């Protein structure tokens, strides 16, 4: 089962990377509706409102994670990260009826970076999906990659390079990530671009 889920996730990631994007452009109303779903997800997550965030998830996501598990995951992340300081959408990539997708429809992939009170290094993406013009956009996938500040301190105290580790994690787990996407950390030297 886990191997199948991993294969589906990898196929979806491959399909929804910028290299496989189409020239198709959404209508302005679709852009607004997709972004509203994305913003509603993060507004709920930022206030640790698992019920509101879970209500935005598509059926496929819900099949992989029930409400209690989702709530526990959100609560653990919120406790680890602390309050949000800044979040940026670095790129939005659109797809219409892509091959090998879970179904026909419109997909938008939002590549994001963020900083939290206890987490200076965060990147990921959110994929929203609209089955047809009459359907709302739902959250199809959330990918979060991070190094919290306590872990970063342990790595540095052990002689490791936090920035090298972060660049590796971000490059391998956040499609299209570039060092220039890093949100400046107050008082810290920034990684080279």
Backbone as CSV, one residue per row, in Angstrom:
resi,resn,N_x,N_y,N_z,CA_x,CA_y,CA_z,C_x,C_y,C_z
1,UNK,0.833,-1.195,0.000,0.000,0.000,0.000,0.872,1.249,0.000
2,UNK,1.871,1.333,0.899,2.741,2.511,0.953,3.516,2.684,-0.336
3,UNK,3.964,1.567,-0.926,4.697,1.653,-2.187,3.792,2.207,-3.287
4,UNK,2.521,1.790,-3.296,1.571,2.293,-4.282,1.334,3.783,-4.082
5,UNK,1.145,4.208,-2.828,0.941,5.623,-2.545,2.161,6.435,-2.956
6,UNK,3.348,5.917,-2.695,4.569,6.616,-3.086,4.657,6.732,-4.602
7,UNK,4.288,5.680,-5.316,4.326,5.718,-6.783,3.331,6.736,-7.322
8,UNK,2.143,6.796,-6.741,1.141,7.775,-7.170,1.647,9.181,-6.893
9,UNK,2.230,9.402,-5.715,2.758,10.728,-5.364,3.874,11.133,-6.309
10,UNK,4.770,10.217,-6.641,5.864,10.541,-7.562,5.342,10.835,-8.959
11,UNK,4.358,10.075,-9.416,3.783,10.325,-10.741,3.111,11.691,-10.775
12,UNK,2.385,12.037,-9.714,1.732,13.335,-9.640,2.760,14.454,-9.589
13,UNK,3.816,14.276,-8.820,4.867,15.278,-8.735,5.517,15.480,-10.096
14,UNK,5.817,14.370,-10.816,6.431,14.475,-12.133,5.511,15.225,-13.087
15,UNK,4.244,14.846,-13.053,3.281,15.435,-13.960,3.096,16.918,-13.683
16,UNK,3.141,17.312,-12.424,2.862,18.691,-12.050,4.132,19.467,-11.715
17,UNK,5.179,19.259,-12.463,6.384,20.074,-12.322,6.437,21.041,-13.488
18,UNK,7.110,22.183,-13.315,7.136,23.185,-14.367,7.603,22.656,-15.716
19,UNK,8.476,21.666,-15.754,8.957,21.127,-17.017,7.828,20.479,-17.821
20,UNK,6.743,20.088,-17.153,5.621,19.441,-17.829,4.399,20.349,-17.904
21,UNK,4.590,21.624,-17.624,3.486,22.571,-17.668,3.028,22.788,-19.102
22,UNK,1.806,23.236,-19.229,1.233,23.509,-20.531,1.171,25.019,-20.750
23,UNK,0.898,25.426,-21.969,0.744,26.837,-22.278,-0.657,27.334,-21.952
24,UNK,-1.553,26.446,-21.580,-2.929,26.806,-21.258,-2.961,27.807,-20.103
25,UNK,-3.856,28.787,-20.173,-4.008,29.771,-19.104,-5.433,29.727,-18.573
26,UNK,-5.610,29.836,-17.272,-6.953,29.822,-16.687,-7.663,31.161,-16.896
27,UNK,-8.971,31.122,-16.757,-9.755,32.356,-16.738,-9.454,33.097,-15.434
28,UNK,-9.663,34.392,-15.436,-9.410,35.194,-14.229,-10.215,34.666,-13.041
29,UNK,-11.450,34.225,-13.305,-12.279,33.694,-12.210,-11.678,32.413,-11.632
30,UNK,-11.041,31.586,-12.478,-10.387,30.375,-11.985,-9.155,30.738,-11.153
31,UNK,-8.386,31.706,-11.622,-7.216,32.152,-10.846,-7.647,32.619,-9.463
32,UNK,-8.712,33.410,-9.413,-9.198,33.939,-8.133,-9.729,32.826,-7.238
33,UNK,-10.485,31.901,-7.811,-11.055,30.811,-7.010,-9.965,29.880,-6.488
34,UNK,-8.979,29.567,-7.329,-7.872,28.700,-6.890,-7.097,29.373,-5.766
35,UNK,-6.782,30.643,-5.941,-6.016,31.359,-4.916,-6.824,31.493,-3.628
36,UNK,-8.135,31.662,-3.744,-8.978,31.740,-2.546,-8.918,30.429,-1.757
37,UNK,-8.922,29.290,-2.447,-8.805,27.998,-1.754,-7.440,27.865,-1.089
38,UNK,-6.389,28.248,-1.812,-5.031,28.224,-1.258,-4.946,29.110,-0.011
39,UNK,-5.446,30.341,-0.121,-5.394,31.279,1.010,-6.224,30.781,2.191
40,UNK,-7.382,30.187,1.916,-8.229,29.673,2.994,-7.546,28.531,3.730
41,UNK,-6.849,27.679,2.980,-6.102,26.591,3.620,-5.088,27.152,4.617
42,UNK,-4.271,28.102,4.170,-3.217,28.625,5.047,-3.783,29.472,6.175
43,UNK,-4.880,30.188,5.933,-5.499,30.958,7.016,-5.950,30.002,8.127
44,UNK,-6.562,28.891,7.739,-7.001,27.899,8.730,-5.806,27.244,9.408
45,UNK,-4.804,26.855,8.631,-3.624,26.201,9.203,-2.890,27.141,10.159
46,UNK,-2.765,28.408,9.775,-2.034,29.370,10.607,-2.711,29.616,11.948
47,UNK,-4.019,29.427,12.010,-4.707,29.569,13.307,-4.971,28.207,13.951
48,UNK,-4.349,27.153,13.383,-4.444,25.784,13.890,-5.893,25.286,13.918
49,UNK,-6.667,25.664,12.906,-8.069,25.258,12.780,-8.143,24.060,11.832
50,UNK,-7.936,22.883,12.390,-7.894,21.665,11.579,-9.227,21.384,10.890
51,UNK,-10.347,21.693,11.536,-11.643,21.442,10.912,-11.807,22.253,9.633
52,UNK,-11.481,23.543,9.689,-11.612,24.407,8.510,-10.642,23.987,7.415
53,UNK,-9.415,23.657,7.785,-8.429,23.233,6.783,-8.835,21.904,6.158
54,UNK,-9.276,20.963,6.971,-9.660,19.640,6.459,-10.852,19.735,5.514
55,UNK,-11.762,20.666,5.763,-12.941,20.836,4.908,-12.554,21.239,3.487
56,UNK,-11.363,21.783,3.296,-10.901,22.226,1.977,-10.224,21.116,1.174
57,UNK,-9.956,19.994,1.813,-9.227,18.914,1.151,-10.123,18.126,0.205
58,UNK,-9.538,17.679,-0.886,-10.254,16.832,-1.826,-10.407,15.422,-1.285
59,UNK,-11.264,14.655,-1.916,-11.545,13.285,-1.474,-10.291,12.407,-1.484
60,UNK,-9.435,12.583,-2.493,-8.210,11.780,-2.567,-7.299,12.018,-1.382
61,UNK,-7.159,13.267,-0.978,-6.335,13.608,0.183,-6.960,13.008,1.438
62,UNK,-8.269,13.157,1.569,-8.972,12.629,2.744,-8.873,11.106,2.829
63,UNK,-8.786,10.442,1.681,-8.644,8.986,1.686,-7.287,8.571,2.254
64,UNK,-6.299,9.440,2.134,-4.956,9.134,2.644,-4.777,9.516,4.104
65,UNK,-5.579,10.502,4.575,-5.410,10.982,5.944,-6.769,11.377,6.502
66,UNK,-7.196,10.703,7.579,-8.477,11.052,8.172,-8.344,12.334,8.999
67,UNK,-9.470,12.872,9.441,-9.504,14.150,10.162,-8.660,14.122,11.446
68,UNK,-8.746,13.077,12.295,-7.920,13.080,13.510,-6.418,13.109,13.193
69,UNK,-5.980,12.325,12.213,-4.552,12.309,11.855,-4.123,13.662,11.288
70,UNK,-4.984,14.270,10.472,-4.680,15.589,9.922,-4.554,16.618,11.044
71,UNK,-5.484,16.588,11.976,-5.449,17.518,13.114,-4.205,17.338,13.960
72,UNK,-3.825,16.090,14.216,-2.609,15.818,14.990,-1.373,16.341,14.270
73,UNK,-1.318,16.124,12.963,-0.179,16.586,12.174,-0.092,18.111,12.192
74,UNK,-1.211,18.775,12.025,-1.235,20.237,12.049,-0.825,20.760,13.427
75,UNK,-1.325,20.157,14.489,-0.982,20.600,15.844,0.517,20.421,16.124
76,UNK,1.093,19.294,15.684,2.539,19.076,15.873,3.356,20.112,15.110
77,UNK,2.951,20.385,13.861,3.679,21.371,13.076,3.586,22.753,13.719
78,UNK,2.392,23.144,14.153,2.194,24.451,14.759,3.023,24.600,16.031
79,UNK,3.084,23.552,16.841,3.892,23.596,18.063,5.376,23.709,17.733
80,UNK,5.818,23.026,16.695,7.217,23.052,16.295,7.602,24.380,15.656
81,UNK,6.770,24.871,14.753,7.117,26.051,13.963,6.930,27.365,14.700
82,UNK,5.948,27.431,15.577,5.579,28.719,16.158,4.783,29.519,15.149
83,UNK,4.462,30.763,15.482,3.637,31.589,14.590,4.332,31.913,13.269
84,UNK,3.526,32.070,12.228,4.027,32.462,10.915,4.578,33.879,10.963
85,UNK,5.750,34.083,10.373,6.313,35.422,10.216,6.096,35.930,8.785
86,UNK,6.292,35.045,7.814,6.135,35.437,6.414,5.970,34.191,5.543
87,UNK,5.103,34.316,4.523,4.939,33.254,3.523,4.891,33.930,2.159
88,UNK,5.564,33.332,1.197,5.571,33.867,-0.159,5.229,32.761,-1.152
89,UNK,4.411,33.115,-2.131,4.190,32.236,-3.277,5.230,32.650,-4.308
90,UNK,6.116,31.722,-4.631,7.210,32.032,-5.546,6.839,31.792,-7.005
91,UNK,5.911,30.868,-7.232,5.514,30.568,-8.607,4.184,29.815,-8.549
92,UNK,3.362,30.064,-9.546,2.127,29.304,-9.731,2.174,28.710,-11.135
93,UNK,1.958,27.401,-11.224,1.983,26.704,-12.506,0.613,26.071,-12.723
94,UNK,0.058,26.291,-13.926,-1.293,25.833,-14.259,-1.267,24.670,-15.240
95,UNK,-2.263,23.785,-15.090,-2.400,22.622,-15.973,-3.875,22.397,-16.254
96,UNK,-4.185,21.995,-17.466,-5.553,21.631,-17.854,-5.516,20.217,-18.405
97,UNK,-6.245,19.311,-17.782,-6.345,17.918,-18.220,-4.981,17.292,-18.520
98,UNK,-4.034,17.369,-17.597,-2.704,16.814,-17.891,-2.755,15.289,-18.017
99,UNK,-1.881,14.725,-18.864,-1.845,13.258,-19.008,-1.391,12.610,-17.693
100,UNK,-1.862,11.417,-17.462,-1.492,10.625,-16.276,-1.897,11.284,-14.958
101,UNK,-2.843,12.197,-15.001,-3.293,12.845,-13.772,-4.397,12.013,-13.124
102,UNK,-4.731,12.321,-11.870,-5.803,11.578,-11.199,-7.156,11.731,-11.885
103,UNK,-7.323,12.800,-12.672,-8.583,13.002,-13.377,-8.520,14.265,-14.211
104,UNK,-9.471,14.429,-15.132,-9.483,15.652,-15.927,-9.854,16.848,-15.056
105,UNK,-9.430,18.013,-15.479,-9.758,19.224,-14.751,-8.610,20.206,-14.775
106,UNK,-8.720,21.209,-13.925,-7.723,22.274,-13.828,-6.933,22.077,-12.538
107,UNK,-5.608,22.161,-12.662,-4.699,22.020,-11.531,-3.846,23.287,-11.445
108,UNK,-3.594,23.757,-10.243,-2.647,24.845,-10.024,-1.683,24.401,-8.930
109,UNK,-0.400,24.550,-9.193,0.633,24.212,-8.211,1.271,25.504,-7.721
110,UNK,1.161,25.749,-6.419,1.738,26.933,-5.791,3.028,26.531,-5.082
111,UNK,4.165,27.051,-5.555,5.454,26.827,-4.894,5.624,27.914,-3.843
112,UNK,5.924,27.500,-2.608,5.947,28.459,-1.503,7.225,28.354,-0.683
113,UNK,7.556,29.455,-0.027,8.583,29.502,1.005,7.979,30.244,2.195
114,UNK,8.514,29.993,3.382,7.980,30.650,4.575,9.042,30.708,5.664
115,UNK,8.755,31.561,6.637,9.541,31.622,7.869,8.556,31.703,9.025
116,UNK,8.876,30.965,10.087,8.074,30.950,11.303,8.963,31.362,12.465
117,UNK,8.360,31.625,13.618,9.126,32.052,14.787,10.225,31.057,15.152
118,UNK,9.952,29.753,14.980,10.920,28.719,15.347,11.434,27.931,14.142
119,UNK,11.252,28.495,12.948,11.610,27.755,11.738,11.971,28.762,10.640
120,UNK,13.262,28.900,10.398,13.722,29.849,9.376,13.756,29.249,7.983
121,UNK,13.683,27.944,7.871,13.840,27.274,6.580,12.620,26.400,6.299
122,UNK,11.821,26.818,5.300,10.596,26.105,4.931,10.353,26.326,3.445
123,UNK,10.082,25.244,2.727,9.624,25.345,1.339,8.636,24.221,1.097
124,UNK,7.889,24.357,0.041,6.929,23.318,-0.285,6.045,23.748,-1.433
125,UNK,4.951,23.019,-1.588,3.984,23.375,-2.618,2.617,22.859,-2.216
126,UNK,1.618,23.493,-2.793,0.228,23.091,-2.614,-0.365,22.964,-4.011
127,UNK,-1.052,21.857,-4.257,-1.736,21.664,-5.529,-3.239,21.735,-5.259
128,UNK,-3.897,22.648,-5.980,-5.352,22.755,-5.910,-5.927,22.207,-7.217
129,UNK,-7.154,21.721,-7.145,-7.759,21.007,-8.276,-9.223,21.380,-8.414
130,UNK,-9.638,21.612,-9.664,-11.042,21.854,-9.987,-11.478,20.816,-11.020
131,UNK,-12.402,19.976,-10.631,-12.862,18.877,-11.503,-13.507,19.406,-12.778
132,UNK,-14.397,20.403,-12.640,-15.044,21.026,-13.799,-15.397,22.458,-13.418
133,UNK,-15.912,23.208,-14.389,-16.168,24.636,-14.151,-17.141,24.901,-13.012
134,UNK,-18.039,23.966,-12.737,-19.031,24.161,-11.682,-18.514,23.758,-10.299
135,UNK,-17.395,23.057,-10.255,-16.869,22.537,-8.982,-15.936,23.560,-8.328
136,UNK,-15.856,23.529,-7.003,-14.889,24.397,-6.325,-13.475,23.827,-6.460
137,UNK,-12.481,24.656,-6.229,-11.110,24.166,-6.137,-10.931,23.519,-4.772
138,UNK,-10.351,22.320,-4.761,-10.052,21.620,-3.511,-8.544,21.405,-3.434
139,UNK,-8.070,21.151,-2.232,-6.653,20.897,-2.019,-6.375,19.444,-2.357
140,UNK,-5.509,19.238,-3.335,-5.165,17.891,-3.783,-3.933,17.361,-3.060
141,UNK,-2.981,18.266,-2.791,-1.723,17.836,-2.161,-1.084,19.017,-1.435
142,UNK,-0.459,18.714,-0.299,0.342,19.679,0.452,1.692,19.023,0.701
143,UNK,2.752,19.679,0.303,4.111,19.182,0.552,4.852,20.238,1.353
144,UNK,5.378,19.858,2.514,6.114,20.774,3.375,7.481,20.184,3.676
145,UNK,8.521,20.998,3.515,9.885,20.592,3.823,10.509,21.696,4.650
146,UNK,11.182,21.314,5.723,11.698,22.341,6.620,12.796,21.789,7.514
147,UNK,13.526,22.735,8.072,14.456,22.449,9.168,14.111,23.458,10.253
148,UNK,13.623,22.983,11.390,13.295,23.902,12.471,14.591,24.412,13.102
149,UNK,14.506,25.521,13.816,15.707,26.175,14.340,16.440,25.344,15.388
150,UNK,15.725,24.585,16.197,16.393,23.734,17.186,17.212,22.652,16.494
151,UNK,16.671,22.062,15.447,17.411,21.053,14.685,18.597,21.692,13.979
152,UNK,18.401,22.887,13.427,19.505,23.600,12.769,20.645,23.845,13.751
153,UNK,20.313,24.209,14.966,21.343,24.445,15.990,22.080,23.145,16.316
154,UNK,21.370,22.045,16.433,22.009,20.754,16.699,22.943,20.359,15.556
155,UNK,22.532,20.599,14.330,23.376,20.285,13.174,24.655,21.117,13.226
156,UNK,24.507,22.404,13.481,25.668,23.298,13.531,26.598,22.924,14.686
157,UNK,26.033,22.614,15.843,26.856,22.230,16.997,27.589,20.922,16.748
158,UNK,27.030,20.083,15.888,27.675,18.818,15.545,28.686,18.960,14.417
159,UNK,28.898,20.190,13.958,29.892,20.427,12.916,29.352,20.356,11.504
160,UNK,28.054,20.178,11.362,27.462,20.098,10.023,27.149,21.472,9.462
161,UNK,26.945,21.517,8.182,26.568,22.759,7.508,25.055,22.769,7.316
162,UNK,24.393,23.615,8.089,22.942,23.722,7.991,22.550,24.189,6.595
163,UNK,23.267,25.158,6.058,22.910,25.697,4.742,23.103,24.661,3.636
164,UNK,24.173,23.855,3.713,24.355,22.802,2.713,23.225,21.774,2.813
165,UNK,22.860,21.409,4.032,21.782,20.447,4.224,20.467,21.024,3.700
166,UNK,20.221,22.297,3.994,18.985,22.933,3.551,18.934,23.020,2.023
167,UNK,20.018,23.430,1.398,20.035,23.512,-0.069,19.732,22.143,-0.678
168,UNK,20.316,21.104,-0.122,20.065,19.753,-0.637,18.586,19.381,-0.461
169,UNK,18.044,19.587,0.724,16.640,19.256,0.987,15.721,20.059,0.074
170,UNK,15.961,21.349,-0.033,15.095,22.202,-0.845,15.174,21.834,-2.326
171,UNK,16.384,21.584,-2.816,16.537,21.228,-4.240,15.896,19.889,-4.572
172,UNK,15.928,18.945,-3.639,15.385,17.615,-3.933,13.897,17.492,-3.621
173,UNK,13.354,18.375,-2.792,11.973,18.212,-2.335,11.025,19.334,-2.745
174,UNK,11.553,20.435,-3.226,10.728,21.578,-3.611,11.007,21.886,-5.079
175,UNK,10.144,21.406,-5.997,10.412,21.569,-7.428,10.698,23.021,-7.805
176,UNK,11.789,23.229,-8.517,12.132,24.555,-8.998,12.770,25.472,-7.979
177,UNK,12.992,24.975,-6.748,13.545,25.839,-5.703,14.887,26.405,-6.141
178,UNK,15.076,27.674,-5.812,16.328,28.361,-6.100,16.798,29.048,-4.832
179,UNK,18.109,29.164,-4.617,18.601,29.855,-3.418,18.041,31.265,-3.273
180,UNK,17.746,31.932,-4.385,17.203,33.296,-4.310,15.817,33.328,-3.674
181,UNK,15.164,32.160,-3.558,13.854,32.114,-2.924,13.928,32.203,-1.408
182,UNK,15.099,32.026,-0.828,15.237,32.015,0.634,14.788,33.350,1.213
183,UNK,14.013,33.283,2.268,13.598,34.490,2.983,14.737,34.845,3.928
184,UNK,15.229,36.084,3.870,16.373,36.455,4.716,16.116,36.201,6.198
185,UNK,17.125,35.681,6.846,17.092,35.430,8.281,17.820,36.587,8.935
186,UNK,17.166,37.304,9.818,17.764,38.470,10.475,19.085,38.120,11.120
187,UNK,20.141,38.866,10.749,21.449,38.685,11.390,22.243,37.498,10.896
188,UNK,21.736,36.764,9.913,22.455,35.589,9.426,22.976,35.838,8.021
189,UNK,24.116,35.264,7.724,24.641,35.344,6.365,23.740,34.532,5.449
190,UNK,23.477,35.060,4.253,22.589,34.378,3.313,23.395,33.441,2.427
191,UNK,22.790,32.339,1.992,23.479,31.417,1.095,23.737,32.093,-0.254
192,UNK,24.794,31.713,-0.933,25.065,32.295,-2.236,23.978,31.888,-3.237
193,UNK,23.707,32.777,-4.162,22.648,32.521,-5.167,23.097,31.592,-6.236
